[in-house]
Amino acid sequence: MIVDDASIQELRGRLRGPVFLPGDEGYDDVRKVFNAMIDRWPALIVRCTGVADVIAAVDFARDASLLVSVRGGGHNVAGHAVCDGGVVIDLSAMKSVRVDPGSRTARAEGGCTWGDFDHATQAFGLATTGGIVPSTGIAGLTLGGGIGYLNRKFGLACDNLLSADVVTADGEFLTASATENEDLFWGLRGGGGNLGVVTSFEYEVHDVGPVLGGELVYPLDQAEEVLRFYRGWSSEAPDEVRADATLLSGPEGPALAIIVCYCGAVDDGEKVLQPLRQFGSPMMDAIAPVPYATVQNLLTEVFQPGLRHYWKSGFVREFSDEAIGAIVDSFASAVPPPFAAVAIEHLGGAISRVGEGDTAFSHRQATHSLLVLRMWQDPAESAENMAWGRACYDAAEPFLDNGVYVNYLGDEGEARVRAAYGAGYERLVEVKTRYDPTNLFRLNQNVAPV
């Protein structure tokens, strides 16, 4: 869509941050996102420096009837941070984090990544549940629920959210918490980006010193046996431990890796992890007491920017021998070049002790999540790589629930969106209708207003 120069000049007069137009220096860099499959051309990109800029950008987009996308970390696999022909409200310059060690809280702006957040909080020996890749934005992860290495001990990222500052579709600035705009607060905790632009998040943070973390790596021919042991061990593990089992094709060839993070006394962790570490014949055992940030960076080299991504996910319903056999056979029968993976992520614990209806994230009883992912560089290889991902997911699907973690969802249709929000979908419709009745914020896993 063409936006006239006078309107753009008027917008610039209301902003402290820059506006990028097609052809401007920096425009092509600013429109890039984590998933290189996404190549979109917005009419303009507003890089906000604060709440006033966000309000101006929302007002401009609404009054001009332009499509809106909101960029925090830009890490969403579906590429919802950038749009064609509309306005990108870019928060990536809004990165401040203020930690209050006395109250065990931290307030962070909407453009922060988990790397930014952890850097600030770990200076005080504090942390909260965050994404397992430091380049992930705090905003998208929290608004979708927020699983991470501390989720069994402290719950999801959204469970640790105490309040949020939000610019709504009408340009109003609101604070949402358990005692203020409670319906909005409920919807922000798992409802995706449907309800407004969150300019800052206030979290509860916890004492997190060195953790017992690292990975075990097994040859692929031990995968079924190890996964059967992992099934029982992980289901009975204490809240302090999260252990993710991943079939992967890496630089050293196909293997099964188990990434572990034990958040508690190291001596206790050694006892809890001993049965796992002694089972089978791992090719590598790199588990050791390390700073929390070390575990948070275990996958940094894998998730490099500029790669093309295809993801498909669901919550595990039946973790039977048959399920394990089908998943391993599908992966092993056509192992692609690096990097490909089928990850089984460890949930439960504190997540399951929050009521299904207490937040918009309703999948509280899931014990594991399965994520098929494939990364590659050459655009000519996209069709075959996506086909591989679909085939692996198809093999696992009979053993999965209807639900799916919204942050792993691609553009998969309305039925999958409803499955992602689960039991909270109808209530989300009500909240959406109140705060965004025209569906201004629709470039997301969208809940349409009445």
C-alpha positions as CSV (number, residue, x, y, z in Angstrom):
1,M,0.0,0.0,0.0
2,I,1.3,3.5,-0.9
3,V,1.3,6.0,2.1
4,D,1.5,9.6,1.1
5,D,4.5,11.7,2.0
6,A,2.6,14.2,4.1
7,S,1.2,11.5,6.4
8,I,4.7,10.1,6.8
9,Q,6.2,13.5,7.6
10,E,3.4,14.0,10.2
11,L,4.2,10.7,11.7
12,R,7.9,11.5,11.9
13,G,7.1,14.6,13.8
14,R,5.5,12.5,16.5
15,L,8.4,10.1,16.9
16,R,11.8,10.0,18.5
17,G,12.7,6.8,16.7
18,P,13.4,6.5,12.9
19,V,11.0,5.5,10.1
20,F,12.4,3.1,7.5
21,L,10.8,3.2,4.0
22,P,11.5,0.9,1.0
23,G,14.8,2.1,-0.5
24,D,16.1,3.7,2.7
25,E,19.5,2.7,4.0
26,G,19.0,0.0,6.6
27,Y,15.4,-1.0,5.4
28,D,16.5,-4.4,4.1
29,D,18.3,-5.2,7.3
30,V,15.5,-4.1,9.6
31,R,12.9,-6.2,7.7
32,K,14.9,-9.4,8.2
33,V,13.6,-11.9,10.8
34,F,14.9,-15.1,12.4
35,N,13.3,-17.4,9.8
36,A,14.9,-16.7,6.4
37,M,11.8,-18.3,4.7
38,I,10.1,-15.0,5.5
39,D,10.7,-12.2,2.9
40,R,8.2,-9.5,3.4
41,W,8.1,-5.8,2.3
42,P,6.4,-3.5,4.7
43,A,5.3,0.0,3.6
44,L,7.2,1.4,6.6
45,I,8.9,0.3,9.7
46,V,8.7,2.4,12.9
47,R,11.6,1.7,15.2
48,C,10.1,2.9,18.6
49,T,12.2,4.3,21.4
50,G,9.5,4.3,24.0
51,V,5.8,4.2,24.7
52,A,5.0,7.5,23.0
53,D,6.4,6.2,19.8
54,V,4.3,3.0,20.1
55,I,1.1,5.0,20.6
56,A,1.9,7.2,17.6
57,A,2.6,4.2,15.4
58,V,-0.6,2.4,16.5
59,D,-2.7,5.6,15.9
60,F,-1.1,6.1,12.4
61,A,-1.7,2.4,11.3
62,R,-5.3,2.4,12.6
63,D,-6.2,5.7,11.0
64,A,-4.6,4.7,7.7
65,S,-6.3,1.3,7.8
66,L,-2.9,-0.4,7.4
67,L,-1.9,-3.9,8.3
68,V,0.1,-4.0,11.5
69,S,2.8,-6.3,12.7
70,V,4.7,-6.0,16.0
71,R,8.3,-7.0,16.3
72,G,9.9,-7.8,19.6
73,G,12.8,-10.3,19.1
74,G,11.6,-11.3,15.5
75,H,12.1,-14.9,16.4
76,N,8.6,-16.3,15.6
77,V,8.9,-19.1,13.0
78,A,5.8,-17.9,11.2
79,G,7.4,-14.5,10.6
80,H,4.5,-12.5,12.2
81,A,7.0,-9.8,13.2
82,V,7.0,-8.4,9.6
83,C,4.2,-7.7,7.1
84,D,3.7,-7.0,3.4
85,G,2.5,-3.4,2.6
86,G,1.7,-2.4,6.2
87,V,3.4,-1.0,9.3
88,V,6.0,-2.8,11.4
89,I,5.9,-1.5,15.0
90,D,9.5,-2.4,15.8
91,L,10.4,-2.6,19.6
92,S,13.9,-3.9,19.1
93,A,15.5,-0.6,20.4
94,M,13.5,-0.8,23.6
95,K,15.8,-3.1,25.6
96,S,16.1,-1.7,29.2
97,V,15.9,-4.2,32.1
98,R,15.6,-3.0,35.7
99,V,16.1,-5.6,38.4
100,D,15.0,-5.1,42.0
101,P,16.8,-7.8,44.0
102,G,14.9,-6.8,47.2
103,S,11.4,-7.5,45.8
104,R,12.6,-10.3,43.5
105,T,11.2,-8.6,40.5
106,A,12.5,-7.4,37.1
107,R,10.9,-5.1,34.6
108,A,11.9,-5.3,31.0
109,E,10.9,-3.5,27.8
110,G,9.2,-5.3,24.9
111,G,12.3,-5.4,22.6
112,C,14.4,-7.4,25.1
113,T,15.7,-10.8,24.3
114,W,16.1,-13.5,26.9
115,G,19.9,-12.9,26.5
116,D,19.4,-9.3,27.5
117,F,17.1,-10.3,30.4
118,D,19.4,-13.1,31.7
119,H,22.4,-10.8,31.5
120,A,20.7,-8.3,33.8
121,T,19.1,-10.7,36.3
122,Q,22.1,-13.1,36.6
123,A,24.2,-10.2,37.9
124,F,22.1,-10.6,41.1
125,G,22.0,-14.5,40.9
126,L,18.3,-14.3,39.7
127,A,16.4,-15.6,36.8
128,T,12.9,-16.6,35.6
129,T,11.7,-19.1,33.0
130,G,12.8,-17.9,29.6
131,G,13.4,-19.2,26.1
132,I,16.1,-21.8,25.5
133,V,17.8,-19.6,22.8
134,P,19.0,-16.2,24.0
135,S,18.0,-14.5,20.8
136,T,14.3,-15.2,21.5
137,G,12.3,-12.1,22.4
138,I,10.8,-12.0,25.9
139,A,7.5,-10.6,24.4
140,G,6.6,-13.3,21.9
141,L,7.7,-16.1,24.3
142,T,5.7,-14.8,27.3
143,L,2.6,-13.9,25.4
144,G,2.4,-17.5,24.0
145,G,2.9,-19.1,27.4
146,G,6.7,-19.5,27.6
147,I,8.4,-22.8,28.1
148,G,12.0,-23.0,29.1
149,Y,14.6,-24.8,31.2
150,L,13.2,-23.6,34.5
151,N,9.5,-24.3,33.7
152,R,9.1,-27.4,35.9
153,K,10.5,-25.5,38.9
154,F,9.0,-22.0,38.4
155,G,6.2,-22.5,35.8
156,L,5.9,-20.9,32.4
157,A,7.2,-17.4,31.7
158,C,3.6,-16.2,31.7
159,D,3.1,-17.7,35.2
160,N,5.9,-15.4,36.4
161,L,4.4,-12.3,34.8
162,L,3.2,-9.9,37.5
163,S,2.1,-7.0,35.3
164,A,2.4,-5.7,31.8
165,D,2.1,-2.2,30.2
166,V,0.0,-2.4,27.0
167,V,-0.9,0.0,24.1
168,T,-4.3,-1.1,22.9
169,A,-5.8,-0.8,19.4
170,D,-7.4,2.6,20.2
171,G,-4.0,3.9,21.3
172,E,-4.8,3.7,25.0
173,F,-2.0,2.9,27.5
174,L,-3.1,0.4,30.1
175,T,-1.5,-1.6,32.9
176,A,-2.7,-5.2,33.3
177,S,-2.2,-7.2,36.4
178,A,-4.0,-9.5,38.9
179,T,-5.8,-6.4,40.3
180,E,-6.0,-4.0,37.3
181,N,-7.6,-4.8,33.9
182,E,-7.7,-8.5,35.0
183,D,-9.3,-9.8,31.9
184,L,-6.6,-8.3,29.7
185,F,-4.0,-9.8,32.1
186,W,-5.6,-13.2,31.8
187,G,-5.4,-13.0,28.0
188,L,-1.8,-11.7,27.8
189,R,-0.7,-14.9,29.5
190,G,-0.9,-17.3,26.6
191,G,-3.1,-15.4,24.1
192,G,-0.3,-14.5,21.7
193,G,-0.1,-11.0,20.3
194,N,-3.8,-10.6,19.9
195,L,-4.6,-7.9,22.5
196,G,-2.1,-5.1,22.0
197,V,1.5,-4.0,22.0
198,V,3.1,-4.8,25.3
199,T,5.8,-2.2,26.0
200,S,7.1,-3.7,29.2
201,F,6.8,-6.8,31.3
202,E,7.2,-7.1,35.1
203,Y,8.3,-10.6,36.2
204,E,8.9,-12.4,39.4
205,V,12.5,-13.6,39.5
206,H,14.0,-16.4,41.6
207,D,17.4,-17.4,43.1
208,V,19.2,-19.3,40.3
209,G,22.9,-19.8,40.9
210,P,25.0,-22.4,39.1
211,V,23.0,-25.3,37.7
212,L,23.9,-28.9,36.9
213,G,23.5,-28.8,33.2
214,G,24.8,-30.0,29.8
215,E,24.1,-32.9,27.5
216,L,24.3,-36.6,27.1
217,V,24.8,-37.9,23.5
218,Y,24.0,-41.5,22.4
219,P,24.5,-43.3,19.1
220,L,21.3,-43.5,17.1
221,D,21.1,-47.3,17.5
222,Q,20.5,-46.8,21.3
223,A,17.7,-44.2,20.8
224,E,14.7,-46.5,21.4
225,E,16.1,-48.1,24.5
226,V,17.3,-44.8,26.0
227,L,13.9,-43.1,25.2
228,R,12.0,-45.9,26.9
229,F,14.2,-45.3,30.0
230,Y,13.9,-41.5,29.7
231,R,10.0,-41.8,29.5
232,G,9.8,-43.3,33.0
233,W,12.7,-41.3,34.5
234,S,11.5,-37.9,33.3
235,S,7.9,-38.5,34.4
236,E,9.1,-39.2,38.0
237,A,11.8,-36.5,38.1
238,P,11.6,-33.7,40.7
239,D,10.6,-30.2,39.7
240,E,14.2,-29.0,39.7
241,V,15.1,-30.9,36.6
242,R,14.1,-30.4,32.9
243,A,15.6,-32.9,30.5
244,D,14.8,-32.7,26.7
245,A,15.5,-35.7,24.5
246,T,16.3,-34.9,20.9
247,L,16.9,-37.0,17.8
248,L,19.2,-34.9,15.7
249,S,21.2,-34.7,12.6
250,G,24.2,-32.6,13.4
251,P,27.7,-32.1,12.1
252,E,28.9,-35.3,13.7
253,G,26.1,-37.4,12.2
254,P,22.7,-38.6,13.6
255,A,22.4,-39.1,17.4
256,L,20.1,-38.9,20.4
257,A,21.0,-36.0,22.7
258,I,19.5,-35.3,26.1
259,I,20.0,-31.7,27.4
260,V,19.6,-31.4,31.1
261,C,19.2,-28.5,33.5
262,Y,18.9,-29.2,37.2
263,C,18.1,-26.0,39.1
264,G,18.8,-26.8,42.8
265,A,21.6,-28.0,45.0
266,V,24.3,-29.6,42.9
267,D,24.7,-32.6,45.3
268,D,21.0,-33.4,45.0
269,G,21.2,-33.0,41.3
270,E,24.0,-35.5,41.0
271,K,21.8,-38.1,42.7
272,V,18.8,-37.3,40.6
273,L,20.7,-37.5,37.3
274,Q,22.8,-40.5,38.2
275,P,20.4,-43.2,36.9
276,L,20.1,-41.3,33.6
277,R,23.8,-40.9,33.2
278,Q,24.5,-44.5,34.0
279,F,22.0,-45.9,31.5
280,G,23.2,-47.1,28.2
281,S,26.5,-46.2,26.6
282,P,26.6,-42.5,25.9
283,M,29.3,-41.2,23.5
284,M,29.5,-38.0,25.5
285,D,28.6,-36.9,29.0
286,A,29.1,-33.1,29.3
287,I,26.9,-32.5,32.4
288,A,28.6,-30.4,35.0
289,P,28.0,-27.5,37.4
290,V,27.8,-24.4,35.2
291,P,26.4,-20.9,35.2
292,Y,22.7,-20.8,34.2
293,A,23.7,-18.7,31.2
294,T,25.9,-21.6,29.9
295,V,22.8,-23.9,29.6
296,Q,20.8,-21.0,28.0
297,N,23.5,-20.8,25.3
298,L,23.8,-24.6,24.5
299,L,21.8,-24.1,21.3
300,T,23.1,-20.7,20.3
301,E,25.4,-22.1,17.6
302,V,22.6,-24.3,16.2
303,F,20.0,-21.4,15.9
304,Q,22.1,-19.1,13.8
305,P,20.4,-16.2,12.0
306,G,19.9,-16.5,8.2
307,L,18.7,-20.1,8.1
308,R,15.4,-21.3,6.7
309,H,13.1,-23.0,9.2
310,Y,10.2,-25.5,9.1
311,W,8.6,-26.5,12.4
312,K,5.7,-28.8,13.3
313,S,4.6,-29.5,16.9
314,G,2.1,-31.0,19.3
315,F,1.8,-32.2,22.9
316,V,2.5,-35.8,23.5
317,R,-0.6,-37.8,24.5
318,E,0.7,-41.3,24.4
319,F,4.4,-41.9,25.1
320,S,4.2,-45.7,24.5
321,D,6.8,-48.1,23.1
322,E,4.8,-47.9,19.8
323,A,5.1,-44.1,19.8
324,I,8.8,-44.2,20.5
325,G,9.3,-46.8,17.8
326,A,7.4,-44.8,15.2
327,I,9.2,-41.6,16.0
328,V,12.7,-43.1,15.9
329,D,12.0,-45.2,12.8
330,S,10.7,-42.2,10.9
331,F,13.7,-40.1,11.8
332,A,16.3,-42.9,11.2
333,S,14.8,-44.0,7.8
334,A,15.7,-40.7,6.1
335,V,18.2,-38.8,8.1
336,P,18.8,-35.5,6.3
337,P,22.0,-33.4,6.4
338,P,22.4,-31.1,9.3
339,F,20.4,-29.6,10.9
340,A,17.3,-31.6,11.6
341,A,15.7,-32.7,14.9
342,V,12.7,-34.2,16.6
343,A,12.8,-32.8,20.1
344,I,10.8,-34.1,23.1
345,E,10.6,-31.3,25.6
346,H,10.1,-31.9,29.3
347,L,7.0,-30.2,30.8
348,G,4.9,-30.9,33.9
349,G,6.0,-30.0,37.4
350,A,5.0,-26.4,38.3
351,I,3.2,-25.9,35.0
352,S,0.6,-28.5,35.9
353,R,-0.2,-26.9,39.2
354,V,-1.8,-23.9,37.6
355,G,-5.5,-24.2,36.8
356,E,-6.5,-24.8,33.2
357,G,-8.6,-21.6,33.1
358,D,-6.3,-19.4,35.2
359,T,-4.4,-18.2,32.2
360,A,-5.0,-18.2,28.4
361,F,-2.4,-21.0,28.2
362,S,-4.6,-24.0,29.0
363,H,-2.4,-27.0,28.2
364,R,-1.5,-27.5,31.8
365,Q,-1.5,-31.3,32.0
366,A,0.9,-32.0,29.1
367,T,4.0,-33.8,30.3
368,H,6.0,-33.5,27.1
369,S,5.9,-31.5,23.9
370,L,7.2,-32.8,20.5
371,L,8.8,-30.4,18.0
372,V,9.9,-31.5,14.5
373,L,12.3,-28.9,13.1
374,R,14.4,-28.6,10.0
375,M,16.9,-25.9,9.1
376,W,18.7,-25.3,5.8
377,Q,20.2,-22.5,3.7
378,D,19.5,-23.2,0.0
379,P,16.0,-22.0,-1.1
380,A,16.0,-24.6,-3.9
381,E,15.9,-27.3,-1.1
382,S,12.9,-25.9,0.6
383,A,10.3,-28.4,-0.8
384,E,12.2,-31.5,0.1
385,N,13.1,-30.3,3.6
386,M,9.5,-29.3,4.4
387,A,8.4,-32.7,3.1
388,W,10.8,-34.4,5.5
389,G,9.4,-32.4,8.4
390,R,5.8,-33.3,7.5
391,A,6.7,-37.0,7.2
392,C,8.3,-37.0,10.7
393,Y,5.3,-35.2,12.2
394,D,2.9,-37.5,10.4
395,A,4.6,-40.5,12.0
396,A,4.2,-39.0,15.5
397,E,0.8,-37.5,15.0
398,P,-1.3,-40.6,16.1
399,F,0.4,-40.2,19.5
400,L,-0.2,-36.5,20.0
401,D,-3.0,-34.5,21.5
402,N,-5.1,-32.1,19.4
403,G,-3.4,-29.1,21.2
404,V,-0.2,-27.4,20.1
405,Y,2.1,-24.8,21.8
406,V,1.2,-21.5,20.0
407,N,4.8,-20.3,19.8
408,Y,5.7,-23.3,17.6
409,L,2.7,-22.9,15.3
410,G,3.2,-21.9,11.7
411,D,0.5,-20.8,9.3
412,E,-1.6,-24.0,9.7
413,G,-5.2,-22.8,9.5
414,E,-8.0,-21.9,11.9
415,A,-8.5,-25.4,13.4
416,R,-4.9,-25.5,14.6
417,V,-5.2,-22.0,16.0
418,R,-8.2,-23.1,18.0
419,A,-6.2,-26.1,19.2
420,A,-3.4,-23.9,20.3
421,Y,-5.6,-21.9,22.6
422,G,-7.6,-24.9,23.7
423,A,-10.1,-24.5,26.5
424,G,-9.5,-20.7,26.7
425,Y,-10.4,-19.9,23.1
426,E,-14.0,-18.7,23.7
427,R,-12.9,-16.5,26.5
428,L,-10.1,-15.1,24.4
429,V,-12.7,-14.1,21.8
430,E,-14.5,-12.1,24.5
431,V,-11.3,-10.3,25.6
432,K,-10.3,-9.7,22.0
433,T,-13.6,-8.2,21.2
434,R,-13.3,-5.8,24.1
435,Y,-9.8,-4.6,23.4
436,D,-9.4,-5.0,19.7
437,P,-12.9,-5.1,18.1
438,T,-11.6,-4.3,14.6
439,N,-8.8,-6.9,14.7
440,L,-6.1,-4.3,14.1
441,F,-3.6,-6.8,15.7
442,R,-4.4,-9.8,13.4
443,L,-0.9,-10.8,12.1
444,N,-0.5,-13.5,14.8
445,Q,-2.2,-16.8,15.6
446,N,-5.4,-14.8,15.3
447,V,-8.4,-14.9,17.5
448,A,-11.1,-13.0,15.5
449,P,-13.3,-10.7,17.5
450,V,-17.1,-11.0,17.4
